[in-house]
Amino acid sequence: MRIAVEQPYEDVMNALVAKGYEAKMFNTDEDVTGYDIGVVRAINEGDTHEFNFPVVTMKGMSVDDVVQAVEKKANLLQ
């Protein structure tokens, strides 16, 4: 499972790698393709079309909460 994590959230990326996911950082202005799930700081309701995969929005969540949300989405994709 390939996870795209918005910079600068290296702690989230490291937590996902520790769980066995392939996680990489991305900048908000780059084209992000080839991933299964994305983790972003926040997203406007109308902006979900920017990604061709499910997105976890981190706003108000701890690192553990984000990892749990990614795991739920990953289980739904399998």
C-alpha positions in Angstrom: 0.0 0.0 0.0 1.6 3.3 -1.1 0.7 6.4 1.0 1.4 10.0 0.0 1.9 12.3 3.0 1.8 16.1 2.7 5.0 17.8 3.8 6.1 18.6 6.5 4.4 15.8 8.4 7.5 13.5 8.6 6.2 12.1 12.0 3.1 10.8 10.3 5.2 9.3 7.4 7.5 7.6 9.9 4.6 6.2 11.9 3.1 4.7 8.6 6.4 3.3 7.6 6.7 1.7 11.0 3.3 0.0 10.4 4.7 -1.5 7.1 3.3 1.0 4.6 5.4 2.5 1.8 5.0 6.2 2.6 6.5 9.2 0.8 6.3 12.9 1.2 4.8 15.3 -1.4 4.5 19.0 -1.8 1.0 20.4 -2.2 1.9 21.9 -5.6 3.2 18.7 -7.2 1.2 16.2 -9.2 0.6 13.2 -6.9 -0.2 10.0 -8.8 0.4 6.3 -8.2 -0.6 6.2 -4.6 -3.3 4.2 -2.9 -4.1 6.8 -0.1 -3.2 10.4 0.6 -2.7 12.1 3.9 -3.2 15.9 3.8 -3.4 18.8 6.3 -6.8 19.9 5.2 -8.9 19.8 2.1 -11.8 21.9 0.9 -14.9 19.8 0.1 -14.7 20.7 -3.6 -11.0 19.9 -4.0 -11.1 16.1 -3.6 -10.9 15.7 -7.4 -7.2 16.7 -7.2 -6.4 13.2 -6.1 -7.2 9.9 -7.8 -7.2 8.0 -4.5 -8.9 8.3 -1.0 -7.6 11.0 1.2 -7.3 11.3 5.0 -7.5 14.8 6.3 -5.3 15.3 9.4 -7.0 18.4 10.8 -7.6 18.0 14.5 -6.1 14.5 14.6 -3.1 13.1 16.4 -0.5 10.9 14.6 -2.1 7.8 16.0 -5.5 8.9 14.8 -4.2 9.5 11.3 -2.6 6.0 11.3 -5.9 4.5 12.4 -7.8 6.4 9.7 -5.3 5.2 7.0 -5.6 1.6 8.2 -9.4 1.8 7.9 -9.2 3.1 4.4 -6.5 0.5 3.5 -8.7 -2.3 4.8 -11.6 -1.0 2.6 -9.4 -1.0 -0.4 -8.2 -4.6 0.0 
